[in-house]
Amino acid sequence: MPPNRLSKLLRKLKLQSILFVIFWYYLDFTMLFDLKSQPES
C-alpha cells in the first residue's frame, strides 16, 4: 500500500472520528437540556 493512500485513509478516519465525537457531544447536550427544561415533579 503506497503511503499516499495510507495518509488519505488516516485523514478520512480522523475526520469521521471528529464527526462522531461532535455528534456524541451534541446528543449529550440535548439530553441534558431536555432534563433541565422539564418541570420537576
C-alpha positions, 0 to 999 in steps of 0.5 A: 500500500503506497503511503499516499493512500495510507495518509488519505485513509488516516485523514478520512478516519480522523475526520469521521472520528471528529464527526462522531465525537461532535455528534456524541457531544451534541446528543449529550447536550440535548439530553441534558437540556431536555432534563433541565427544561422539564418541570420537576415533579 
